[in-house]
Amino acid sequence: MKVDSNGLPDWSRVGAKRLAHIERVTSLLRAWAAAMRLDPAEAKAWTDAGAWHDCLRDAPEGELRRLTGDQSTPAELLHGPAAAARLASEGENRAGLLDAIRFHTVGSPSWDRTGKALYMADYLEPGRKFSREDRNFLAAQVPNSFEAAFRQVVRFRLDWSVREGNHIFPETVALWNSLR
């Protein structure tokens, strides 16, 4: 697969704002991987997940539906599954990485650490404006209390969805139930 100077696949569809988000997520993942002294293969999966998770975030809905074959899921949830499908079609075979990207918006109870790390970094990245103190504190806890920080991020994200009256997806419920 050909990647550009930002580490994104050459078929990515991201604007400047999304690219800045991707860079912050990837930077956070890289810092956690170094602090946790991950082996090089896992560290690479984390940074690839960060770089690629939103690589189709700004793609047209028709392209996302074509890549996924999904005609019913809300369009804003299709960029992860579309990116995972496209990456797999180009030979990417790291299952944990593909699952991390595929489910990064809704969660998955079957994630390995790559999926969990991406889910946290996507939420905790410092460019987001809400709950900065809480999110900064949690981001600092990840290297030393990975699972506890993950549980807290899942709880925060679920609390927000309930408070806002948003639909809670079955994958999110399954993730929550797997933490009990």
Number of C-alpha atoms within 10 A of each C-alpha: 10 9 11 10 7 11 14 22 19 13 15 17 17 17 12 8 8 16 18 13 19 25 17 21 28 24 17 25 30 19 14 23 22 14 12 14 12 14 10 11 8 16 20 17 22 30 25 21 30 32 24 24 31 26 27 24 24 15 18 12 16 12 14 26 19 11 17 19 12 14 13 8 10 10 15 12 16 25 30 27 26 27 26 28 18 19 18 14 10 11 9 14 12 11 13 19 27 27 21 30 31 24 24 26 23 20 24 23 17 15 19 14 18 25 26 24 27 28 27 27 26 22 19 24 22 18 12 13 8 10 9 14 10 11 21 13 12 20 23 14 16 21 17 12 11 18 16 12 21 22 16 13 21 21 14 15 15 18 12 12 13 12 9 9 9 10 8 12 12 12 16 19 15 15 19 17 10 11 12 6
